[in-house]
Amino acid sequence: MKRLVFISFILLVMLSLALNIPVAQADDMVEFNAAVQRYNDSLTNWDADRIADIEAEAFGYTSTLNYITQNKLIDKELWKSQLKELVSQYEYYDIDIVTSQTNVIGKTGIACGNYKVSRKHREYPWVSAKKRWSSTWVKSEGEWKLIFYHFELIDEWR
C-alpha cells in the first residue's frame, strides 16, 4: 500500500512540474527558426564573418576551447581570420543541409538534422560525407544565442 501511495505521489509531482514548463510563444519559434537558419546559411555559404559573429556571442561554443575565456571568444577578429584561413585551404567546400528540425521549450531552443558535405583540400583527396548536427540555443536579452554546436560523421564516401 505504501508503495502505491509513493508511486502516485511521485507521478503527481512529475505532472505538476510538467505543467509548469513554459510553452514557447509563436514569436519565439519564428525567431528561433530564423536564428538557426541564419547560422546554417552562414555555414553553407562559408561566411566566416557571420559564423564568427554568431559564435563570438555564444555562451560556450567554439570548435577549439583555447579561444574561450569566461564563455566568450577572446578575439572575434582573430577567430574570423582563422576561419578564413581554414576556408582558404580548400579548393572546393560544399555543405547541403538535408534535414532540419527545431523545438523550443521556454527560453531554450534545440535544433538538429543531417547534412552532406563535399570538400577538396588543396593537399588531400576529395572527401564526401553525411553528418548529423545539433545545436542548443538560449534566448537572452531578447535574442537567441548559440550555446553549443555538435556534428558527427554518419557515413563517408568518395
Backbone as JSON, one array per atom type, in Angstrom:
{
  "sequence": "MKRLVFISFILLVMLSLALNIPVAQADDMVEFNAAVQRYNDSLTNWDADRIADIEAEAFGYTSTLNYITQNKLIDKELWKSQLKELVSQYEYYDIDIVTSQTNVIGKTGIACGNYKVSRKHREYPWVSAKKRWSSTWVKSEGEWKLIFYHFELIDEWR",
  "N": [[0.82, -1.19, 0.0], [1.94, 1.26, 0.83], [3.84, 1.58, -1.14], [2.26, 1.98, -3.46], [1.01, 4.41, -2.82], [3.27, 6.03, -2.65], [4.29, 5.87, -5.3], [2.15, 7.03, -6.66], [2.28, 9.6, -5.57], [4.79, 10.46, -6.54], [4.27, 10.46, -9.31], [2.29, 12.47, -9.4], [3.82, 14.69, -8.58], [5.64, 14.81, -10.71], [3.87, 15.35, -12.82], [2.87, 17.85, -12.02], [5.2, 19.39, -12.2], [5.67, 19.18, -14.93], [3.53, 20.61, -15.94], [4.23, 23.17, -15.31], [6.17, 23.94, -17.08], [7.19, 26.42, -19.19], [5.5, 27.18, -22.13], [6.53, 27.61, -25.48], [6.17, 30.73, -27.08], [4.53, 31.7, -30.11], [5.95, 33.64, -31.52], [8.52, 33.27, -30.45], [9.22, 30.8, -31.54], [9.28, 31.4, -34.28], [11.3, 33.38, -34.32], [13.41, 31.83, -33.32], [13.68, 29.82, -35.29], [14.49, 31.47, -37.38], [16.97, 32.38, -36.4], [18.42, 29.96, -36.29], [18.35, 29.34, -39.0], [19.84, 31.49, -40.07], [22.36, 30.91, -38.99], [22.84, 28.33, -40.08], [22.79, 29.02, -42.81], [25.06, 30.64, -42.88], [27.0, 28.72, -42.46], [26.66, 27.0, -44.7], [27.29, 28.74, -46.74], [29.84, 29.4, -46.17], [30.45, 31.76, -44.75], [32.57, 33.38, -43.09], [32.7, 35.7, -41.55], [30.06, 36.07, -40.54], [29.7, 33.61, -39.24], [31.67, 33.79, -37.22], [30.69, 36.06, -35.88], [28.25, 35.1, -34.79], [29.19, 32.95, -33.25], [30.92, 34.29, -31.54], [29.23, 35.63, -29.89], [28.18, 33.6, -28.52], [27.45, 31.55, -25.65], [29.09, 29.5, -24.99], [30.33, 28.13, -27.12], [32.77, 27.01, -29.34], [34.95, 25.7, -31.82], [37.45, 25.06, -30.96], [38.58, 24.93, -27.77], [40.52, 26.63, -26.8], [40.07, 29.27, -27.43], [38.15, 30.29, -25.84], [37.23, 32.31, -23.16], [35.9, 32.8, -20.11], [33.41, 32.12, -21.18], [33.33, 33.58, -23.55], [34.56, 34.37, -26.79], [37.96, 35.1, -27.14], [38.98, 36.92, -29.02], [37.2, 38.2, -31.5], [37.91, 39.03, -34.1], [40.3, 37.66, -34.51], [39.32, 35.04, -34.51], [37.7, 35.19, -36.81], [39.68, 35.58, -38.78], [41.04, 33.16, -38.55], [39.05, 31.33, -39.31], [38.7, 32.15, -41.97], [41.22, 31.51, -42.95], [41.14, 28.72, -42.68], [39.06, 28.08, -44.51], [40.29, 28.96, -46.86], [42.06, 26.94, -47.43], [40.85, 25.06, -48.91], [39.97, 23.85, -52.12], [37.46, 23.36, -52.9], [34.38, 23.42, -51.2], [31.47, 22.27, -50.0], [28.37, 22.4, -48.41], [25.37, 20.81, -47.79], [22.41, 21.12, -46.29], [20.35, 18.65, -45.32], [18.24, 17.73, -43.65], [16.34, 19.4, -41.13], [15.34, 20.13, -37.9], [13.49, 21.81, -35.39], [12.89, 22.88, -32.02], [11.32, 24.51, -29.31], [11.42, 25.09, -25.89], [10.28, 26.94, -23.43], [12.77, 29.21, -22.8], [14.73, 27.91, -24.15], [16.16, 26.54, -27.03], [16.32, 23.89, -29.34], [17.98, 22.51, -32.05], [18.34, 20.3, -34.8], [19.65, 17.94, -37.22], [20.55, 16.59, -40.44], [23.34, 16.68, -42.71], [25.03, 16.92, -45.88], [28.37, 16.92, -46.82], [30.83, 17.99, -49.05], [34.14, 18.14, -50.02], [37.29, 19.46, -51.13], [40.45, 19.51, -50.27], [43.43, 21.43, -50.71], [45.75, 19.88, -50.5], [44.97, 17.26, -50.01], [42.97, 14.29, -50.76], [39.69, 14.33, -52.37], [36.8, 14.51, -50.34], [33.74, 13.24, -49.25], [30.88, 13.27, -47.2], [28.27, 12.18, -44.98], [26.73, 13.81, -42.36], [25.53, 14.26, -38.99], [23.98, 16.85, -37.12], [23.64, 19.02, -34.28], [22.31, 21.67, -32.29], [22.24, 23.87, -29.51], [20.42, 26.46, -28.06], [19.86, 29.57, -26.32], [17.49, 31.94, -25.28], [18.35, 35.13, -24.68], [18.36, 38.33, -23.36], [16.48, 39.08, -25.25], [17.38, 37.93, -27.62], [18.27, 35.06, -29.59], [20.83, 32.98, -28.61], [23.6, 31.09, -29.48], [24.6, 28.19, -27.8], [25.79, 25.69, -27.91], [27.23, 23.64, -30.39], [27.25, 20.76, -32.31], [28.63, 18.23, -34.37], [28.73, 15.13, -36.15], [30.17, 12.33, -37.85], [28.23, 10.37, -40.02], [28.27, 8.75, -42.29], [30.71, 8.0, -44.73], [31.88, 8.67, -48.01], [33.49, 8.32, -51.17]],
  "CA": [[0.0, 0.0, 0.0], [2.82, 2.42, 0.88], [4.46, 1.71, -2.46], [1.26, 2.55, -4.36], [0.86, 5.82, -2.45], [4.52, 6.69, -3.01], [4.33, 5.97, -6.76], [1.13, 8.03, -7.03], [2.82, 10.9, -5.18], [5.85, 10.79, -7.5], [3.61, 10.79, -10.57], [1.66, 13.78, -9.25], [4.89, 15.69, -8.58], [6.14, 14.92, -12.09], [2.83, 16.01, -13.61], [2.82, 19.28, -11.66], [6.39, 20.02, -12.78], [5.48, 19.25, -16.38], [2.56, 21.66, -16.24], [4.85, 24.47, -15.1], [7.14, 24.24, -18.13], [6.63, 27.46, -20.05], [5.36, 26.81, -23.53], [7.08, 28.64, -26.36], [5.27, 31.6, -27.8], [4.68, 31.56, -31.56], [7.04, 34.53, -31.93], [9.78, 32.63, -30.08], [9.52, 29.75, -32.52], [9.65, 32.07, -35.54], [12.62, 33.99, -34.12], [14.4, 30.76, -33.18], [13.9, 29.23, -36.62], [15.26, 32.45, -38.16], [18.35, 32.36, -35.89], [19.04, 28.71, -36.75], [18.53, 29.46, -40.44], [20.99, 32.39, -40.31], [23.6, 30.19, -38.69], [23.01, 27.29, -41.1], [23.16, 29.69, -44.06], [26.46, 31.08, -42.79], [27.84, 27.53, -42.63], [26.6, 26.5, -46.08], [27.93, 29.72, -47.63], [31.17, 29.64, -45.61], [30.53, 33.18, -44.41], [33.38, 33.38, -41.87], [32.34, 36.86, -40.73], [28.81, 35.81, -39.82], [29.94, 32.48, -38.31], [32.41, 34.32, -36.07], [29.81, 36.95, -35.12], [27.32, 34.28, -34.03], [29.93, 32.18, -32.26], [31.52, 35.2, -30.56], [28.18, 35.99, -28.95], [27.72, 32.37, -27.87], [27.77, 31.39, -24.24], [30.06, 28.45, -24.72], [30.7, 27.32, -28.27], [33.79, 27.23, -30.36], [35.46, 24.37, -32.18], [38.64, 24.81, -30.15], [38.32, 25.58, -26.49], [41.57, 27.6, -26.49], [39.65, 30.64, -27.72], [37.08, 30.71, -24.95], [37.57, 32.8, -21.84], [34.66, 33.18, -19.44], [32.32, 31.88, -22.13], [33.38, 34.49, -24.7], [35.76, 34.26, -27.6], [38.93, 36.12, -26.75], [39.11, 37.95, -30.05], [36.34, 37.86, -32.63], [38.64, 39.24, -35.35], [41.23, 36.53, -34.63], [38.52, 33.88, -34.91], [37.33, 35.39, -38.21], [40.85, 35.34, -39.64], [41.33, 31.73, -38.54], [38.05, 30.68, -40.15], [39.02, 32.46, -43.36], [42.41, 30.71, -43.28], [40.66, 27.35, -42.84], [38.33, 28.01, -45.78], [41.21, 29.17, -47.98], [42.82, 25.72, -47.67], [40.05, 24.17, -49.74], [39.63, 24.22, -53.5], [36.0, 23.22, -53.01], [33.77, 23.03, -49.93], [30.03, 22.44, -50.16], [27.53, 21.8, -47.37], [23.95, 20.79, -48.15], [21.62, 20.68, -45.13], [19.32, 17.76, -45.84], [17.1, 17.81, -42.75], [16.49, 20.33, -40.02], [14.2, 20.14, -37.0], [13.68, 22.73, -34.28], [11.89, 22.85, -30.97], [11.56, 25.49, -28.26], [10.76, 24.9, -24.61], [10.63, 28.12, -22.64], [13.8, 30.05, -23.41], [15.76, 27.02, -24.7], [15.85, 26.02, -28.35], [17.14, 22.77, -29.81], [17.87, 22.27, -33.5], [19.16, 19.16, -35.21], [19.4, 17.49, -38.57], [21.63, 15.93, -41.18], [23.81, 17.4, -43.88], [26.06, 16.31, -46.71], [29.49, 17.82, -47.07], [31.81, 17.57, -50.05], [35.23, 19.11, -49.97], [38.57, 19.11, -51.72], [41.56, 20.26, -49.69], [44.5, 21.61, -51.7], [46.79, 18.86, -50.38], [44.42, 15.95, -49.69], [41.94, 13.88, -51.73], [38.3, 14.72, -52.26], [36.08, 13.81, -49.29], [32.31, 13.5, -49.13], [30.38, 12.59, -46.02], [26.99, 12.53, -44.39], [26.93, 14.1, -40.93], [24.39, 14.75, -38.23], [24.34, 18.03, -36.34], [22.66, 19.52, -33.31], [22.72, 22.91, -31.64], [21.42, 24.3, -28.39], [20.36, 27.92, -28.02], [19.13, 30.17, -25.21], [17.04, 33.3, -25.55], [18.91, 36.01, -23.66], [18.25, 39.73, -23.72], [15.64, 39.19, -26.43], [17.99, 37.32, -28.81], [18.68, 33.67, -29.48], [22.28, 32.86, -28.57], [24.1, 29.73, -29.61], [25.34, 27.7, -26.64], [26.57, 24.51, -28.25], [27.02, 23.07, -31.72], [27.94, 19.47, -32.42], [28.37, 17.43, -35.57], [29.5, 13.89, -36.18], [30.12, 11.58, -39.09], [27.3, 9.25, -40.14], [28.75, 7.87, -43.36], [31.68, 8.67, -45.61], [32.01, 8.06, -49.32], [34.46, 9.02, -52.04]],
  "C": [[0.87, 1.27, 0.0], [3.46, 2.66, -0.47], [3.51, 2.36, -3.45], [1.07, 4.04, -4.08], [2.1, 6.6, -2.88], [4.62, 6.89, -4.53], [3.32, 7.02, -7.24], [1.63, 9.44, -6.72], [3.89, 11.35, -6.18], [5.24, 11.19, -8.84], [2.93, 12.16, -10.51], [2.68, 14.91, -9.24], [5.41, 15.9, -9.99], [5.14, 15.66, -12.97], [2.78, 17.5, -13.29], [4.03, 20.02, -12.21], [6.24, 20.19, -14.29], [4.52, 20.37, -16.75], [3.15, 23.05, -16.07], [5.91, 24.82, -16.14], [6.53, 25.3, -19.04], [6.62, 27.01, -21.51], [5.87, 27.96, -24.39], [5.97, 29.45, -27.0], [5.51, 31.41, -29.3], [5.82, 32.43, -32.07], [8.4, 33.93, -31.61], [10.18, 31.58, -31.11], [9.96, 30.35, -33.85], [11.04, 32.67, -35.43], [13.71, 32.93, -34.01], [14.71, 30.13, -34.53], [14.74, 30.17, -37.49], [16.72, 32.46, -37.72], [19.08, 31.12, -36.36], [19.31, 28.79, -38.25], [19.69, 30.37, -40.79], [22.3, 31.67, -40.08], [23.87, 29.1, -39.74], [23.41, 27.89, -42.44], [24.61, 30.14, -44.03], [27.4, 29.89, -42.96], [27.83, 27.06, -44.08], [27.26, 27.45, -47.07], [29.36, 30.05, -47.2], [31.42, 31.13, -45.39], [31.25, 33.3, -43.06], [33.04, 34.56, -40.97], [31.09, 36.59, -39.9], [28.97, 34.66, -38.83], [30.61, 33.01, -37.05], [31.54, 35.25, -35.24], [28.86, 36.14, -34.24], [28.05, 33.54, -32.92], [30.55, 33.08, -31.19], [30.5, 35.64, -29.53], [27.68, 34.78, -28.17], [28.14, 32.35, -26.41], [28.85, 30.35, -24.03], [30.52, 27.66, -25.92], [31.91, 27.88, -29.0], [34.37, 25.87, -30.67], [36.75, 24.05, -31.46], [38.53, 25.61, -28.88], [39.37, 26.61, -26.12], [41.07, 29.04, -26.62], [38.55, 31.13, -26.8], [37.66, 31.15, -23.62], [36.29, 33.33, -21.23], [33.5, 33.18, -20.43], [32.25, 32.9, -23.25], [34.64, 34.19, -25.49], [36.69, 35.4, -27.23], [38.94, 37.27, -27.76], [38.31, 37.53, -31.28], [37.08, 37.99, -33.95], [39.67, 38.13, -35.58], [40.49, 35.29, -35.1], [38.1, 34.0, -36.37], [38.51, 35.08, -39.13], [41.21, 33.85, -39.68], [40.32, 30.94, -39.36], [38.33, 30.92, -41.63], [40.24, 31.67, -43.83], [42.02, 29.26, -43.52], [39.98, 27.18, -44.2], [39.27, 28.13, -46.97], [42.04, 27.93, -48.31], [42.1, 24.75, -48.6], [39.85, 24.73, -51.14], [38.12, 24.23, -53.67], [35.48, 22.79, -51.65], [32.28, 23.32, -50.05], [29.31, 21.72, -49.03], [26.08, 21.93, -47.83], [23.18, 20.26, -46.94], [20.41, 19.93, -45.65], [18.07, 17.81, -44.98], [17.4, 18.8, -41.64], [15.2, 20.31, -39.21], [14.51, 21.11, -35.87], [12.57, 22.55, -33.27], [12.29, 23.86, -29.9], [10.75, 25.11, -27.04], [11.21, 26.05, -23.73], [11.62, 28.99, -23.39], [14.96, 29.22, -23.97], [15.29, 26.49, -26.04], [16.83, 24.93, -28.72], [16.9, 22.63, -31.31], [18.77, 21.09, -33.83], [18.81, 18.79, -36.64], [20.6, 16.76, -39.14], [22.08, 16.84, -42.31], [24.84, 16.57, -44.62], [27.14, 17.35, -46.93], [30.4, 17.18, -48.11], [32.91, 18.61, -50.05], [36.48, 18.54, -50.62], [39.61, 20.05, -51.14], [42.65, 20.36, -50.74], [45.5, 20.46, -51.67], [46.27, 17.44, -50.18], [43.33, 15.58, -50.69], [40.55, 14.41, -51.38], [37.63, 13.88, -51.16], [34.61, 14.22, -49.35], [31.79, 12.69, -47.96], [28.97, 13.05, -45.68], [27.26, 12.72, -42.9], [25.61, 14.47, -40.3], [24.87, 15.91, -37.39], [23.25, 18.33, -35.33], [23.21, 20.81, -32.71], [21.71, 23.24, -30.55], [21.54, 25.81, -28.28], [19.6, 28.36, -26.77], [18.72, 31.58, -25.62], [17.49, 34.17, -24.38], [18.87, 37.44, -24.17], [17.51, 39.92, -25.05], [16.2, 38.58, -27.7], [18.34, 35.88, -28.54], [20.19, 33.59, -29.62], [22.66, 31.38, -28.63], [24.88, 29.36, -28.35], [26.29, 26.59, -27.07], [26.22, 24.06, -29.65], [27.84, 21.79, -31.79], [27.63, 18.85, -33.77], [29.22, 16.18, -35.48], [29.23, 13.15, -37.49], [29.06, 10.47, -38.99], [27.87, 8.24, -41.12], [29.69, 8.66, -44.25], [31.71, 7.93, -46.94], [32.98, 8.89, -50.12], [33.95, 9.03, -53.45]]
}
